[in-house]
Amino acid sequence: MKLLPLLLALSLSAGAATVFAQAAATPATPAASAYVPKPWVYKTPKLNKAQVDALLAQPEKLLILDVRRPDEIAKWGGFQAYLNVQLEDLPHAVAFIPRDRLIVPVSIRANRGGDAGDFLTALGFKVAGATGTEDYREAGGTIYKPQPPAPAAK
């Protein structure tokens, strides 16, 4: 009778060793994967860093239209000068968007920017293309983070 518990313990420990060996041989999955962009489904072209830089070199002809929420701009940063109109508010704000400038709609990865570009193009605006602040930054572009104002002097 004393032999039965010993045999049971030995068989369980051998099975556990096999499970641990199999787990150790299994390749580890990467903890964090690289960003995979969504397919571009917009008529508005997606601009790369060189194209954006060429447009930024002509500020008198350009309007950067940032369609992100204020909290996204605070978190991710943005271009130095821009007009901020959230995408869902864009239909109500078209009267305030100048028609004599090339427009570059901006979002984090350009998807909402592409949506805004298609909308504005359909209304007759001149849209150069859309870009994303993260795409631009990852390509080596400079993104500016808004800073809170300094405390008032007492």
N, CA, C and O atoms as a GROMACS GRO file, in nm:
protein
  616
    1MET      N    1   0.081  -0.121   0.000
    1MET     CA    2   0.000   0.000   0.000
    1MET      C    3   0.085   0.126   0.000
    1MET      O    4   0.047   0.227  -0.060
    2LYS      N    5   0.201   0.120   0.068
    2LYS     CA    6   0.287   0.237   0.072
    2LYS      C    7   0.352   0.263  -0.062
    2LYS      O    8   0.396   0.375  -0.090
    3LEU      N    9   0.360   0.162  -0.146
    3LEU     CA   10   0.421   0.176  -0.277
    3LEU      C   11   0.333   0.255  -0.373
    3LEU      O   12   0.384   0.325  -0.461
    4LEU      N   13   0.201   0.244  -0.359
    4LEU     CA   14   0.107   0.312  -0.448
    4LEU      C   15   0.123   0.464  -0.444
    4LEU      O   16   0.130   0.524  -0.550
    5PRO      N   17   0.127   0.530  -0.326
    5PRO     CA   18   0.146   0.676  -0.325
    5PRO      C   19   0.280   0.718  -0.386
    5PRO      O   20   0.290   0.822  -0.450
    6LEU      N   21   0.384   0.635  -0.366
    6LEU     CA   22   0.514   0.667  -0.422
    6LEU      C   23   0.511   0.661  -0.575
    6LEU      O   24   0.566   0.749  -0.642
    7LEU      N   25   0.446   0.558  -0.630
    7LEU     CA   26   0.434   0.547  -0.776
    7LEU      C   27   0.351   0.662  -0.833
    7LEU      O   28   0.384   0.715  -0.939
    8LEU      N   29   0.246   0.698  -0.765
    8LEU     CA   30   0.161   0.809  -0.810
    8LEU      C   31   0.240   0.940  -0.811
    8LEU      O   32   0.229   1.018  -0.906
    9ALA      N   33   0.318   0.965  -0.707
    9ALA     CA   34   0.399   1.087  -0.699
    9ALA      C   35   0.503   1.091  -0.810
    9ALA      O   36   0.525   1.196  -0.870
   10LEU      N   37   0.567   0.976  -0.837
   10LEU     CA   38   0.667   0.971  -0.944
   10LEU      C   39   0.606   0.996  -1.081
   10LEU      O   40   0.663   1.068  -1.162
   11SER      N   41   0.489   0.937  -1.107
   11SER     CA   42   0.426   0.956  -1.238
   11SER      C   43   0.379   1.100  -1.257
   11SER      O   44   0.388   1.154  -1.367
   12LEU      N   45   0.330   1.163  -1.150
   12LEU     CA   46   0.288   1.303  -1.160
   12LEU      C   47   0.406   1.395  -1.185
   12LEU      O   48   0.398   1.488  -1.265
   13SER      N   49   0.517   1.369  -1.116
   13SER     CA   50   0.634   1.456  -1.134
   13SER      C   51   0.693   1.438  -1.274
   13SER      O   52   0.743   1.535  -1.331
   14ALA      N   53   0.688   1.319  -1.330
   14ALA     CA   54   0.738   1.296  -1.466
   14ALA      C   55   0.650   1.369  -1.567
   14ALA      O   56   0.701   1.427  -1.663
   15GLY      N   57   0.519   1.367  -1.546
   15GLY     CA   58   0.427   1.438  -1.635
   15GLY      C   59   0.446   1.588  -1.628
   15GLY      O   60   0.440   1.657  -1.730
   16ALA      N   61   0.471   1.639  -1.507
   16ALA     CA   62   0.493   1.783  -1.491
   16ALA      C   63   0.622   1.825  -1.560
   16ALA      O   64   0.628   1.933  -1.619
   17ALA      N   65   0.724   1.742  -1.551
   17ALA     CA   66   0.852   1.775  -1.617
   17ALA      C   67   0.833   1.782  -1.768
   17ALA      O   68   0.893   1.866  -1.834
   18THR      N   69   0.751   1.692  -1.823
   18THR     CA   70   0.725   1.694  -1.967
   18THR      C   71   0.653   1.822  -2.007
   18THR      O   72   0.686   1.882  -2.109
   19VAL      N   73   0.554   1.864  -1.929
   19VAL     CA   74   0.480   1.988  -1.958
   19VAL      C   75   0.573   2.108  -1.954
   19VAL      O   76   0.567   2.193  -2.042
   20PHE      N   77   0.659   2.116  -1.851
   20PHE     CA   78   0.752   2.228  -1.841
   20PHE      C   79   0.850   2.229  -1.958
   20PHE      O   80   0.884   2.336  -2.010
   21ALA      N   81   0.896   2.111  -2.000
   21ALA     CA   82   0.990   2.104  -2.112
   21ALA      C   83   0.923   2.149  -2.240
   21ALA      O   84   0.985   2.218  -2.321
   22GLN      N   85   0.796   2.111  -2.260
   22GLN     CA   86   0.723   2.154  -2.380
   22GLN      C   87   0.702   2.305  -2.378
   22GLN      O   88   0.715   2.371  -2.481
   23ALA      N   89   0.669   2.360  -2.262
   23ALA     CA   90   0.647   2.504  -2.251
   23ALA      C   91   0.775   2.580  -2.278
   23ALA      O   92   0.772   2.686  -2.341
   24ALA      N   93   0.888   2.527  -2.232
   24ALA     CA   94   1.016   2.594  -2.254
   24ALA      C   95   1.054   2.590  -2.401
   24ALA      O   96   1.121   2.681  -2.450
   25ALA      N   97   1.012   2.486  -2.474
   25ALA     CA   98   1.048   2.474  -2.615
   25ALA      C   99   0.959   2.558  -2.706
   25ALA      O  100   0.994   2.581  -2.821
   26THR      N  101   0.844   2.604  -2.656
   26THR     CA  102   0.753   2.685  -2.735
   26THR      C  103   0.812   2.824  -2.755
   26THR      O  104   0.849   2.889  -2.657
   27PRO      N  105   0.820   2.872  -2.879
   27PRO     CA  106   0.876   3.006  -2.900
   27PRO      C  107   0.786   3.112  -2.836
   27PRO      O  108   0.663   3.103  -2.841
   28ALA      N  109   0.849   3.210  -2.778
   28ALA     CA  110   0.775   3.318  -2.711
   28ALA      C  111   0.714   3.410  -2.816
   28ALA      O  112   0.777   3.439  -2.918
   29THR      N  113   0.594   3.456  -2.790
   29THR     CA  114   0.532   3.553  -2.879
   29THR      C  115   0.582   3.691  -2.840
   29THR      O  116   0.604   3.717  -2.722
   30PRO      N  117   0.600   3.779  -2.936
   30PRO     CA  118   0.651   3.912  -2.902
   30PRO      C  119   0.553   3.985  -2.811
   30PRO      O  120   0.432   3.980  -2.832
   31ALA      N  121   0.607   4.054  -2.711
   31ALA     CA  122   0.524   4.125  -2.615
   31ALA      C  123   0.455   4.244  -2.680
   31ALA      O  124   0.336   4.267  -2.658
   32ALA      N  125   0.528   4.318  -2.759
   32ALA     CA  126   0.471   4.435  -2.825
   32ALA      C  127   0.501   4.427  -2.973
   32ALA      O  128   0.616   4.410  -3.014
   33SER      N  129   0.397   4.438  -3.053
   33SER     CA  130   0.419   4.432  -3.197
   33SER      C  131   0.426   4.573  -3.254
   33SER      O  132   0.374   4.667  -3.194
   34ALA      N  133   0.488   4.585  -3.367
   34ALA     CA  134   0.500   4.715  -3.434
   34ALA      C  135   0.363   4.758  -3.486
   34ALA      O  136   0.276   4.674  -3.514
   35TYR      N  137   0.345   4.888  -3.500
   35TYR     CA  138   0.220   4.942  -3.551
   35TYR      C  139   0.198   4.895  -3.695
   35TYR      O  140   0.288   4.906  -3.778
   36VAL      N  141   0.081   4.845  -3.722
   36VAL     CA  142   0.044   4.805  -3.858
   36VAL      C  143  -0.067   4.900  -3.903
   36VAL      O  144  -0.176   4.898  -3.847
   37PRO      N  145  -0.040   4.983  -4.005
   37PRO     CA  146  -0.140   5.080  -4.046
   37PRO      C  147  -0.262   5.014  -4.110
   37PRO      O  148  -0.253   4.908  -4.171
   38LYS      N  149  -0.376   5.081  -4.092
   38LYS     CA  150  -0.498   5.036  -4.158
   38LYS      C  151  -0.484   5.061  -4.308
   38LYS      O  152  -0.407   5.148  -4.349
   39PRO      N  153  -0.554   4.985  -4.390
   39PRO     CA  154  -0.549   5.012  -4.534
   39PRO      C  155  -0.602   5.153  -4.564
   39PRO      O  156  -0.699   5.197  -4.504
   40TRP      N  157  -0.536   5.222  -4.657
   40TRP     CA  158  -0.576   5.358  -4.693
   40TRP      C  159  -0.694   5.349  -4.787
   40TRP      O  160  -0.681   5.299  -4.899
   41VAL      N  161  -0.811   5.397  -4.744
   41VAL     CA  162  -0.934   5.384  -4.822
   41VAL      C  163  -0.987   5.520  -4.869
   41VAL      O  164  -1.101   5.529  -4.914
   42TYR      N  165  -0.906   5.623  -4.859
   42TYR     CA  166  -0.952   5.758  -4.888
   42TYR      C  167  -0.903   5.803  -5.025
   42TYR      O  168  -0.800   5.756  -5.074
   43LYS      N  169  -0.978   5.894  -5.087
   43LYS     CA  170  -0.934   5.955  -5.213
   43LYS      C  171  -0.823   6.056  -5.188
   43LYS      O  172  -0.736   6.076  -5.273
   44THR      N  173  -0.825   6.118  -5.072
   44THR     CA  174  -0.721   6.212  -5.033
   44THR      C  175  -0.588   6.138  -5.021
   44THR      O  176  -0.582   6.035  -4.954
   45PRO      N  177  -0.482   6.188  -5.086
   45PRO     CA  178  -0.353   6.118  -5.073
   45PRO      C  179  -0.297   6.127  -4.931
   45PRO      O  180  -0.318   6.226  -4.861
   46LYS      N  181  -0.225   6.024  -4.892
   46LYS     CA  182  -0.156   6.025  -4.762
   46LYS      C  183  -0.016   6.080  -4.787
   46LYS      O  184   0.059   6.026  -4.868
   47LEU      N  185   0.018   6.188  -4.717
   47LEU     CA  186   0.145   6.256  -4.738
   47LEU      C  187   0.256   6.195  -4.652
   47LEU      O  188   0.234   6.158  -4.537
   48ASN      N  189   0.375   6.186  -4.710
   48ASN     CA  190   0.491   6.142  -4.633
   48ASN      C  191   0.563   6.265  -4.576
   48ASN      O  192   0.522   6.378  -4.602
   49LYS      N  193   0.668   6.243  -4.500
   49LYS     CA  194   0.739   6.353  -4.434
   49LYS      C  195   0.794   6.454  -4.534
   49LYS      O  196   0.780   6.575  -4.512
   50ALA      N  197   0.854   6.408  -4.643
   50ALA     CA  198   0.912   6.501  -4.742
   50ALA      C  199   0.804   6.589  -4.804
   50ALA      O  200   0.826   6.708  -4.825
   51GLN      N  201   0.688   6.532  -4.832
   51GLN     CA  202   0.578   6.610  -4.889
   51GLN      C  203   0.526   6.713  -4.789
   51GLN      O  204   0.498   6.827  -4.825
   52VAL      N  205   0.513   6.672  -4.663
   52VAL     CA  206   0.467   6.765  -4.559
   52VAL      C  207   0.569   6.877  -4.540
   52VAL      O  208   0.531   6.994  -4.530
   53ASP      N  209   0.697   6.842  -4.536
   53ASP     CA  210   0.801   6.944  -4.520
   53ASP      C  211   0.799   7.046  -4.634
   53ASP      O  212   0.817   7.165  -4.610
   54ALA      N  213   0.778   7.000  -4.756
   54ALA     CA  214   0.771   7.091  -4.870
   54ALA      C  215   0.653   7.186  -4.856
   54ALA      O  216   0.664   7.304  -4.890
   55LEU      N  217   0.541   7.138  -4.806
   55LEU     CA  218   0.424   7.224  -4.784
   55LEU      C  219   0.448   7.320  -4.669
   55LEU      O  220   0.411   7.437  -4.676
   56LEU      N  221   0.511   7.272  -4.562
   56LEU     CA  222   0.539   7.358  -4.446
   56LEU      C  223   0.634   7.472  -4.482
   56LEU      O  224   0.637   7.574  -4.414
   57ALA      N  225   0.712   7.455  -4.587
   57ALA     CA  226   0.806   7.559  -4.631
   57ALA      C  227   0.734   7.677  -4.696
   57ALA      O  228   0.796   7.780  -4.725
   58GLN      N  229   0.603   7.663  -4.721
   58GLN     CA  230   0.523   7.768  -4.782
   58GLN      C  231   0.403   7.802  -4.692
   58GLN      O  232   0.289   7.780  -4.733
   59PRO      N  233   0.427   7.853  -4.573
   59PRO     CA  234   0.318   7.872  -4.477
   59PRO      C  235   0.210   7.968  -4.524
   59PRO      O  236   0.095   7.958  -4.480
   60GLU      N  237   0.244   8.062  -4.612
   60GLU     CA  238   0.144   8.158  -4.659
   60GLU      C  239   0.040   8.093  -4.751
   60GLU      O  240  -0.065   8.151  -4.776
   61LYS      N  241   0.070   7.973  -4.800
   61LYS     CA  242  -0.022   7.902  -4.890
   61LYS      C  243  -0.092   7.785  -4.822
   61LYS      O  244  -0.172   7.715  -4.885
   62LEU      N  245  -0.063   7.762  -4.695
   62LEU     CA  246  -0.101   7.637  -4.629
   62LEU      C  247  -0.190   7.658  -4.507
   62LEU      O  248  -0.178   7.758  -4.436
   63LEU      N  249  -0.279   7.563  -4.485
   63LEU     CA  250  -0.356   7.556  -4.361
   63LEU      C  251  -0.347   7.413  -4.308
   63LEU      O  252  -0.393   7.319  -4.373
   64ILE      N  253  -0.288   7.398  -4.191
   64ILE     CA  254  -0.288   7.269  -4.122
   64ILE      C  255  -0.418   7.262  -4.044
   64ILE      O  256  -0.443   7.344  -3.955
   65LEU      N  257  -0.502   7.165  -4.077
   65LEU     CA  258  -0.632   7.147  -4.011
   65LEU      C  259  -0.624   7.022  -3.925
   65LEU      O  260  -0.633   6.910  -3.976
   66ASP      N  261  -0.609   7.040  -3.796
   66ASP     CA  262  -0.598   6.928  -3.703
   66ASP      C  263  -0.738   6.888  -3.660
   66ASP      O  264  -0.811   6.967  -3.600
   67VAL      N  265  -0.778   6.764  -3.691
   67VAL     CA  266  -0.914   6.719  -3.663
   67VAL      C  267  -0.922   6.631  -3.538
   67VAL      O  268  -1.019   6.558  -3.519
   68ARG      N  269  -0.820   6.639  -3.453
   68ARG     CA  270  -0.819   6.560  -3.330
   68ARG      C  271  -0.883   6.635  -3.214
   68ARG      O  272  -0.906   6.756  -3.220
   69ARG      N  273  -0.912   6.559  -3.108
   69ARG     CA  274  -0.964   6.619  -2.986
   69ARG      C  275  -0.851   6.692  -2.913
   69ARG      O  276  -0.734   6.658  -2.932
   70PRO      N  277  -0.882   6.792  -2.831
   70PRO     CA  278  -0.778   6.864  -2.757
   70PRO      C  279  -0.692   6.772  -2.670
   70PRO      O  280  -0.571   6.795  -2.658
   71ASP      N  281  -0.751   6.670  -2.609
   71ASP     CA  282  -0.670   6.580  -2.525
   71ASP      C  283  -0.570   6.501  -2.609
   71ASP      O  284  -0.463   6.466  -2.560
   72GLU      N  285  -0.604   6.471  -2.733
   72GLU     CA  286  -0.511   6.401  -2.821
   72GLU      C  287  -0.395   6.493  -2.861
   72GLU      O  288  -0.281   6.449  -2.870
   73ILE      N  289  -0.426   6.619  -2.886
   73ILE     CA  290  -0.320   6.715  -2.920
   73ILE      C  291  -0.226   6.731  -2.801
   73ILE      O  292  -0.104   6.736  -2.818
   74ALA      N  293  -0.283   6.740  -2.680
   74ALA     CA  294  -0.200   6.753  -2.560
   74ALA      C  295  -0.112   6.630  -2.540
   74ALA      O  296   0.004   6.642  -2.500
   75LYS      N  297  -0.165   6.512  -2.568
   75LYS     CA  298  -0.090   6.388  -2.546
   75LYS      C  299   0.015   6.364  -2.655
   75LYS      O  300   0.130   6.332  -2.624
   76TRP      N  301  -0.023   6.379  -2.782
   76TRP     CA  302   0.063   6.342  -2.893
   76TRP      C  303   0.141   6.459  -2.952
   76TRP      O  304   0.240   6.438  -3.022
   77GLY      N  305   0.098   6.582  -2.925
   77GLY     CA  306   0.163   6.697  -2.986
   77GLY      C  307   0.106   6.724  -3.124
   77GLY      O  308   0.016   6.654  -3.171
   78GLY      N  309   0.160   6.826  -3.189
   78GLY     CA  310   0.110   6.861  -3.321
   78GLY      C  311   0.206   6.952  -3.394
   78GLY      O  312   0.321   6.970  -3.353
   79PHE      N  313   0.159   7.009  -3.501
   79PHE     CA  314   0.240   7.104  -3.578
   79PHE      C  315   0.238   7.238  -3.507
   79PHE      O  316   0.152   7.264  -3.422
   80GLN      N  317   0.332   7.323  -3.544
   80GLN     CA  318   0.350   7.448  -3.470
   80GLN      C  319   0.230   7.542  -3.483
   80GLN      O  320   0.192   7.607  -3.386
   81ALA      N  321   0.170   7.550  -3.600
   81ALA     CA  322   0.054   7.637  -3.620
   81ALA      C  323  -0.054   7.556  -3.692
   81ALA      O  324  -0.026   7.490  -3.793
   82TYR      N  325  -0.176   7.562  -3.641
   82TYR     CA  326  -0.283   7.482  -3.699
   82TYR      C  327  -0.418   7.539  -3.657
   82TYR      O  328  -0.429   7.615  -3.561
   83LEU      N  329  -0.521   7.499  -3.731
   83LEU     CA  330  -0.660   7.525  -3.694
   83LEU      C  331  -0.714   7.393  -3.643
   83LEU      O  332  -0.703   7.291  -3.712
   84ASN      N  333  -0.774   7.393  -3.525
   84ASN     CA  334  -0.828   7.270  -3.468
   84ASN      C  335  -0.979   7.269  -3.478
   84ASN      O  336  -1.047   7.351  -3.416
   85VAL      N  337  -1.032   7.176  -3.558
   85VAL     CA  338  -1.176   7.152  -3.568
   85VAL      C  339  -1.190   7.000  -3.564
   85VAL      O  340  -1.141   6.930  -3.652
   86GLN      N  341  -1.258   6.950  -3.463
   86GLN     CA  342  -1.275   6.806  -3.451
   86GLN      C  343  -1.358   6.755  -3.569
   86GLN      O  344  -1.446   6.824  -3.619
   87LEU      N  345  -1.328   6.634  -3.611
   87LEU     CA  346  -1.390   6.578  -3.730
   87LEU      C  347  -1.542   6.585  -3.727
   87LEU      O  348  -1.605   6.619  -3.827
   88GLU      N  349  -1.601   6.553  -3.614
   88GLU     CA  350  -1.748   6.554  -3.607
   88GLU      C  351  -1.807   6.695  -3.615
   88GLU      O  352  -1.925   6.711  -3.645
   89ASP      N  353  -1.725   6.797  -3.588
   89ASP     CA  354  -1.770   6.936  -3.597
   89ASP      C  355  -1.741   7.000  -3.732
   89ASP      O  356  -1.784   7.112  -3.758
   90LEU      N  357  -1.669   6.931  -3.817
   90LEU     CA  358  -1.625   6.988  -3.944
   90LEU      C  359  -1.740   7.038  -4.032
   90LEU      O  360  -1.727   7.146  -4.091
   91PRO      N  361  -1.852   6.966  -4.045
   91PRO     CA  362  -1.960   7.018  -4.129
   91PRO      C  363  -2.014   7.153  -4.083
   91PRO      O  364  -2.064   7.231  -4.165
   92HIS      N  365  -2.003   7.183  -3.955
   92HIS     CA  366  -2.053   7.310  -3.901
   92HIS      C  367  -1.948   7.421  -3.908
   92HIS      O  368  -1.980   7.537  -3.883
   93ALA      N  369  -1.824   7.386  -3.940
   93ALA     CA  370  -1.715   7.484  -3.936
   93ALA      C  371  -1.662   7.522  -4.074
   93ALA      O  372  -1.566   7.600  -4.082
   94VAL      N  373  -1.719   7.470  -4.181
   94VAL     CA  374  -1.663   7.497  -4.314
   94VAL      C  375  -1.662   7.645  -4.349
   94VAL      O  376  -1.578   7.688  -4.428
   95ALA      N  377  -1.753   7.723  -4.294
   95ALA     CA  378  -1.756   7.866  -4.324
   95ALA      C  379  -1.632   7.938  -4.270
   95ALA      O  380  -1.600   8.047  -4.316
   96PHE      N  381  -1.563   7.878  -4.173
   96PHE     CA  382  -1.446   7.941  -4.112
   96PHE      C  383  -1.314   7.892  -4.172
   96PHE      O  384  -1.207   7.937  -4.130
   97ILE      N  385  -1.321   7.803  -4.268
   97ILE     CA  386  -1.200   7.748  -4.329
   97ILE      C  387  -1.171   7.825  -4.457
   97ILE      O  388  -1.257   7.831  -4.545
   98PRO      N  389  -1.052   7.884  -4.469
   98PRO     CA  390  -1.021   7.962  -4.589
   98PRO      C  391  -1.013   7.875  -4.714
   98PRO      O  392  -0.956   7.766  -4.712
   99ARG      N  393  -1.070   7.926  -4.822
   99ARG     CA  394  -1.071   7.852  -4.948
   99ARG      C  395  -0.949   7.883  -5.035
   99ARG      O  396  -0.928   7.818  -5.137
  100ASP      N  397  -0.870   7.982  -4.995
  100ASP     CA  398  -0.755   8.021  -5.077
  100ASP      C  399  -0.625   7.952  -5.034
  100ASP      O  400  -0.518   7.989  -5.082
  101ARG      N  401  -0.633   7.856  -4.946
  101ARG     CA  402  -0.513   7.786  -4.897
  101ARG      C  403  -0.521   7.637  -4.928
  101ARG      O  404  -0.629   7.580  -4.938
  102LEU      N  405  -0.404   7.577  -4.943
  102LEU     CA  406  -0.396   7.431  -4.950
  102LEU      C  407  -0.418   7.378  -4.810
  102LEU      O  408  -0.359   7.427  -4.714
  103ILE      N  409  -0.501   7.278  -4.797
  103ILE     CA  410  -0.535   7.225  -4.665
  103ILE      C  411  -0.470   7.088  -4.647
  103ILE      O  412  -0.473   7.003  -4.736
  104VAL      N  413  -0.410   7.069  -4.529
  104VAL     CA  414  -0.355   6.939  -4.490
  104VAL      C  415  -0.427   6.897  -4.362
  104VAL      O  416  -0.392   6.944  -4.254
  105PRO      N  417  -0.526   6.809  -4.373
  105PRO     CA  418  -0.591   6.757  -4.252
  105PRO      C  419  -0.495   6.664  -4.177
  105PRO      O  420  -0.424   6.584  -4.238
  106VAL      N  421  -0.495   6.677  -4.045
  106VAL     CA  422  -0.402   6.603  -3.960
  106VAL      C  423  -0.480   6.528  -3.851
  106VAL      O  424  -0.573   6.581  -3.791
  107SER      N  425  -0.438   6.403  -3.828
  107SER     CA  426  -0.486   6.326  -3.713
  107SER      C  427  -0.366   6.247  -3.661
  107SER      O  428  -0.253   6.276  -3.699
  108ILE      N  429  -0.387   6.150  -3.576
  108ILE     CA  430  -0.274   6.077  -3.519
  108ILE      C  431  -0.205   5.991  -3.625
  108ILE      O  432  -0.083   5.995  -3.640
  109ARG      N  433  -0.283   5.913  -3.700
  109ARG     CA  434  -0.228   5.825  -3.803
  109ARG      C  435  -0.286   5.855  -3.941
  109ARG      O  436  -0.277   5.772  -4.031
  110ALA      N  437  -0.346   5.971  -3.958
  110ALA     CA  438  -0.397   6.022  -4.086
  110ALA      C  439  -0.532   5.966  -4.128
  110ALA      O  440  -0.584   6.009  -4.231
  111ASN      N  441  -0.590   5.874  -4.055
  111ASN     CA  442  -0.718   5.818  -4.100
  111ASN      C  443  -0.832   5.919  -4.090
  111ASN      O  444  -0.906   5.937  -4.186
  112ARG      N  445  -0.846   5.984  -3.976
  112ARG     CA  446  -0.948   6.089  -3.967
  112ARG      C  447  -0.912   6.205  -4.059
  112ARG      O  448  -1.000   6.272  -4.114
  113GLY      N  449  -0.782   6.229  -4.076
  113GLY     CA  450  -0.737   6.331  -4.170
  113GLY      C  451  -0.781   6.299  -4.312
  113GLY      O  452  -0.824   6.387  -4.386
  114GLY      N  453  -0.769   6.172  -4.352
  114GLY     CA  454  -0.815   6.130  -4.484
  114GLY      C  455  -0.964   6.147  -4.500
  114GLY      O  456  -1.011   6.189  -4.606
  115ASP      N  457  -1.038   6.116  -4.396
  115ASP     CA  458  -1.184   6.134  -4.397
  115ASP      C  459  -1.218   6.283  -4.413
  115ASP      O  460  -1.306   6.319  -4.492
  116ALA      N  461  -1.149   6.368  -4.337
  116ALA     CA  462  -1.172   6.513  -4.347
  116ALA      C  463  -1.133   6.564  -4.485
  116ALA      O  464  -1.203   6.649  -4.541
  117GLY      N  465  -1.023   6.513  -4.539
  117GLY     CA  466  -0.980   6.555  -4.673
  117GLY      C  467  -1.083   6.521  -4.779
  117GLY      O  468  -1.111   6.603  -4.866
  118ASP      N  469  -1.139   6.402  -4.773
  118ASP     CA  470  -1.243   6.364  -4.870
  118ASP      C  471  -1.366   6.453  -4.857
  118ASP      O  472  -1.424   6.494  -4.957
  119PHE      N  473  -1.404   6.482  -4.733
  119PHE     CA  474  -1.520   6.568  -4.709
  119PHE      C  475  -1.497   6.708  -4.767
  119PHE      O  476  -1.583   6.762  -4.837
  120LEU      N  477  -1.380   6.767  -4.737
  120LEU     CA  478  -1.351   6.903  -4.784
  120LEU      C  479  -1.333   6.909  -4.935
  120LEU      O  480  -1.375   7.006  -4.998
  121THR      N  481  -1.273   6.807  -4.994
  121THR     CA  482  -1.257   6.803  -5.140
  121THR      C  483  -1.393   6.802  -5.208
  121THR      O  484  -1.413   6.869  -5.309
  122ALA      N  485  -1.487   6.726  -5.153
  122ALA     CA  486  -1.623   6.720  -5.209
  122ALA      C  487  -1.692   6.856  -5.204
  122ALA      O  488  -1.783   6.883  -5.282
  123LEU      N  489  -1.649   6.942  -5.110
  123LEU     CA  490  -1.707   7.076  -5.098
  123LEU      C  491  -1.630   7.180  -5.180
  123LEU      O  492  -1.663   7.299  -5.176
  124GLY      N  493  -1.528   7.137  -5.252
  124GLY     CA  494  -1.453   7.229  -5.337
  124GLY      C  495  -1.328   7.289  -5.277
  124GLY      O  496  -1.267   7.377  -5.338
  125PHE      N  497  -1.287   7.246  -5.158
  125PHE     CA  498  -1.164   7.295  -5.097
  125PHE      C  499  -1.044   7.231  -5.165
  125PHE      O  500  -1.055   7.121  -5.220
  126LYS      N  501  -0.930   7.299  -5.162
  126LYS     CA  502  -0.805   7.246  -5.217
  126LYS      C  503  -0.732   7.170  -5.107
  126LYS      O  504  -0.674   7.231  -5.017
  127VAL      N  505  -0.735   7.039  -5.114
  127VAL     CA  506  -0.672   6.955  -5.012
  127VAL      C  507  -0.546   6.893  -5.073
  127VAL      O  508  -0.553   6.821  -5.172
  128ALA      N  509  -0.432   6.921  -5.011
  128ALA     CA  510  -0.304   6.867  -5.060
  128ALA      C  511  -0.290   6.719  -5.027
  128ALA      O  512  -0.231   6.644  -5.105
  129GLY      N  513  -0.343   6.678  -4.915
  129GLY     CA  514  -0.331   6.541  -4.868
  129GLY      C  515  -0.340   6.541  -4.716
  129GLY      O  516  -0.342   6.647  -4.654
  130ALA      N  517  -0.344   6.423  -4.658
  130ALA     CA  518  -0.357   6.410  -4.513
  130ALA      C  519  -0.230   6.350  -4.456
  130ALA      O  520  -0.157   6.278  -4.525
  131THR      N  521  -0.204   6.380  -4.330
  131THR     CA  522  -0.090   6.320  -4.260
  131THR      C  523  -0.127   6.292  -4.116
  131THR      O  524  -0.228   6.341  -4.065
  132GLY      N  525  -0.044   6.213  -4.052
  132GLY     CA  526  -0.061   6.182  -3.910
  132GLY      C  527   0.059   6.232  -3.832
  132GLY      O  528   0.172   6.221  -3.878
  133THR      N  529   0.034   6.286  -3.714
  133THR     CA  530   0.145   6.337  -3.634
  133THR      C  531   0.242   6.226  -3.595
  133THR      O  532   0.363   6.248  -3.592
  134GLU      N  533   0.191   6.108  -3.566
  134GLU     CA  534   0.279   5.997  -3.529
  134GLU      C  535   0.358   5.946  -3.650
  134GLU      O  536   0.476   5.912  -3.637
  135ASP      N  537   0.294   5.942  -3.766
  135ASP     CA  538   0.366   5.901  -3.887
  135ASP      C  539   0.479   6.001  -3.916
  135ASP      O  540   0.590   5.961  -3.948
  136TYR      N  541   0.448   6.129  -3.904
  136TYR     CA  542   0.546   6.234  -3.931
  136TYR      C  543   0.661   6.228  -3.830
  136TYR      O  544   0.777   6.239  -3.868
  137ARG      N  545   0.627   6.211  -3.703
  137ARG     CA  546   0.730   6.204  -3.598
  137ARG      C  547   0.819   6.081  -3.618
  137ARG      O  548   0.942   6.091  -3.608
  138GLU      N  549   0.758   5.966  -3.647
  138GLU     CA  550   0.835   5.843  -3.667
  138GLU      C  551   0.928   5.852  -3.788
  138GLU      O  552   1.029   5.782  -3.793
  139ALA      N  553   0.893   5.937  -3.885
  139ALA     CA  554   0.976   5.956  -4.004
  139ALA      C  555   1.086   6.060  -3.979
  139ALA      O  556   1.165   6.089  -4.069
  140GLY      N  557   1.092   6.115  -3.858
  140GLY     CA  558   1.197   6.211  -3.824
  140GLY      C  559   1.152   6.355  -3.818
  140GLY      O  560   1.235   6.445  -3.798
  141GLY      N  561   1.023   6.380  -3.835
  141GLY     CA  562   0.971   6.517  -3.829
  141GLY      C  563   0.959   6.567  -3.687
  141GLY      O  564   0.953   6.489  -3.592
  142THR      N  565   0.957   6.699  -3.673
  142THR     CA  566   0.946   6.761  -3.541
  142THR      C  567   0.800   6.790  -3.509
  142THR      O  568   0.730   6.858  -3.585
  143ILE      N  569   0.755   6.738  -3.397
  143ILE     CA  570   0.620   6.761  -3.347
  143ILE      C  571   0.633   6.840  -3.218
  143ILE      O  572   0.721   6.812  -3.136
  144TYR      N  573   0.547   6.939  -3.201
  144TYR     CA  574   0.552   7.027  -3.084
  144TYR      C  575   0.442   6.989  -2.987
  144TYR      O  576   0.327   6.970  -3.026
  145LYS      N  577   0.479   6.978  -2.860
  145LYS     CA  578   0.380   6.951  -2.755
  145LYS      C  579   0.341   7.083  -2.692
  145LYS      O  580   0.428   7.159  -2.650
  146PRO      N  581   0.212   7.111  -2.684
  146PRO     CA  582   0.171   7.236  -2.620
  146PRO      C  583   0.211   7.237  -2.472
  146PRO      O  584   0.199   7.136  -2.403
  147GLN      N  585   0.259   7.349  -2.426
  147GLN     CA  586   0.301   7.364  -2.288
  147GLN      C  587   0.198   7.450  -2.213
  147GLN      O  588   0.148   7.547  -2.268
  148PRO      N  589   0.167   7.414  -2.090
  148PRO     CA  590   0.075   7.498  -2.013
  148PRO      C  591   0.139   7.633  -1.987
  148PRO      O  592   0.262   7.644  -1.979
  149PRO      N  593   0.058   7.736  -1.974
  149PRO     CA  594   0.116   7.869  -1.948
  149PRO      C  595   0.184   7.872  -1.811
  149PRO      O  596   0.149   7.798  -1.720
  150ALA      N  597   0.282   7.959  -1.801
  150ALA     CA  598   0.353   7.975  -1.674
  150ALA      C  599   0.258   8.035  -1.571
  150ALA      O  600   0.168   8.111  -1.608
  151PRO      N  601   0.276   8.003  -1.444
  151PRO     CA  602   0.190   8.061  -1.341
  151PRO      C  603   0.204   8.214  -1.340
  151PRO      O  604   0.311   8.268  -1.366
  152ALA      N  605   0.094   8.279  -1.311
  152ALA     CA  606   0.095   8.426  -1.306
  152ALA      C  607   0.184   8.473  -1.191
  152ALA      O  608   0.184   8.415  -1.083
  153ALA      N  609   0.258   8.578  -1.217
  153ALA     CA  610   0.345   8.636  -1.113
  153ALA      C  611   0.258   8.704  -1.009
  153ALA      O  612   0.158   8.767  -1.041
  154LYS      N  613   0.299   8.691  -0.884
  154LYS     CA  614   0.221   8.754  -0.776
  154LYS      C  615   0.289   8.877  -0.727
  154LYS      O  616   0.238   8.943  -0.636
   0.00000   0.00000   0.00000
